[in-house]
Amino acid sequence: MRWLLILAVVVVVATIYAVIDCAMMAHDRVRGLSKPVWLVIILLLPVLGLILWFTVGRARAGQVARPRLAPDDDPAFIGTLGRDKEQDERIRRLEEELASLDSDGVDPHEPGGSKPTPDKNPDPKPKPDDTGRADA
């Protein structure tokens, strides 16, 4: 019974400390959610709210939470756009090269250019030579 009372006092003191810490924390050092939401979490979930606040919600002393940027304002995203264009151009060139290899040297875009028709009998039987052998 005595340990339960000590534990309750520790939880109440820690909750009061967390509420004051959250309320006094600068907005740029709060991570994840806004300050009012963190205060509600700390008060409604005393033990779990404390653990979440000190592990997730509170930024470290030297760490400042970066604001989220829209993609068109983010330099890292804008840098990937040029690479995507280069990759698209490379893929287009490779597809053109493969298409020209598939056409067997006949360009279907030239006038009169069409695909050659395959032979009706691609593997004719070998004809015998002067010795009478067909496999020579």
GIHU-V111987 format. One record per residue. N is the residue number from 0. SS is DSSP state (2 for helix, 1 for strand, 0 for the rest). PHI is phi in degrees with one decimal (* if undefined). Layout:
{{N/SS/PHI} {N/SS/PHI}}
This chain:
{{0/0/*} {1/2/-65.9} {2/2/-67.4} {3/2/-65.4} {4/2/-66.7} {5/2/-64.2} {6/2/-63.3} {7/2/-63.9} {8/2/-64.4} {9/2/-63.1} {10/2/-65.3} {11/2/-64.7} {12/2/-64.5} {13/2/-65.1} {14/2/-65.7} {15/2/-61.6} {16/2/-61.8} {17/2/-66.3} {18/2/-64.3} {19/2/-64.7} {20/2/-60.8} {21/2/-67.1} {22/2/-67.1} {23/2/-89.7} {24/0/-68.8} {25/0/-65.5} {26/2/-60.8} {27/2/-77.5} {28/2/-103.8} {29/1/-96.3} {30/0/-107.4} {31/0/85.3} {32/0/-124.5} {33/0/-77.8} {34/2/-59.9} {35/2/-60.0} {36/2/-66.8} {37/2/-62.5} {38/2/-62.4} {39/2/-63.8} {40/2/-63.4} {41/2/-62.2} {42/2/-78.1} {43/2/-82.5} {44/0/-121.7} {45/2/-52.7} {46/2/-79.0} {47/2/-65.1} {48/2/-62.3} {49/2/-62.3} {50/2/-62.5} {51/2/-64.2} {52/2/-61.0} {53/2/-77.4} {54/2/-98.3} {55/2/-109.4} {56/2/-77.3} {57/1/-99.2} {58/0/-78.1} {59/0/-67.7} {60/0/-57.2} {61/0/-88.2} {62/0/-100.7} {63/0/-115.8} {64/0/-66.5} {65/0/-78.7} {66/0/-70.3} {67/0/-76.5} {68/0/-104.4} {69/0/-69.4} {70/2/-55.5} {71/2/-76.2} {72/2/-102.2} {73/0/-89.2} {74/2/-62.5} {75/2/-65.6} {76/2/-68.0} {77/2/-63.2} {78/2/-64.4} {79/2/-75.7} {80/2/-64.5} {81/2/-64.0} {82/2/-66.1} {83/2/-64.1} {84/2/-65.2} {85/2/-64.1} {86/2/-66.0} {87/2/-63.2} {88/2/-65.2} {89/2/-64.2} {90/2/-63.1} {91/2/-61.6} {92/2/-63.7} {93/2/-65.1} {94/2/-65.3} {95/2/-64.6} {96/2/-65.2} {97/2/-65.2} {98/2/-64.1} {99/2/-70.4} {100/2/-70.1} {101/2/-69.4} {102/0/-80.2} {103/0/57.1} {104/0/86.0} {105/0/-98.8} {106/0/-87.4} {107/0/-69.2} {108/0/-83.4} {109/0/-78.2} {110/0/-64.6} {111/0/81.1} {112/0/-88.2} {113/0/-141.8} {114/0/-70.1} {115/0/-68.8} {116/0/-84.6} {117/0/-71.2} {118/0/-65.3} {119/0/-71.4} {120/0/-125.8} {121/0/-68.6} {122/0/-120.6} {123/0/-72.2} {124/0/-69.8} {125/0/-65.0} {126/0/-89.0} {127/0/-66.9} {128/0/-91.4} {129/0/-63.6} {130/0/-85.8} {131/0/95.0} {132/0/-92.4} {133/0/-92.2} {134/0/-95.8} {135/0/-80.9}}
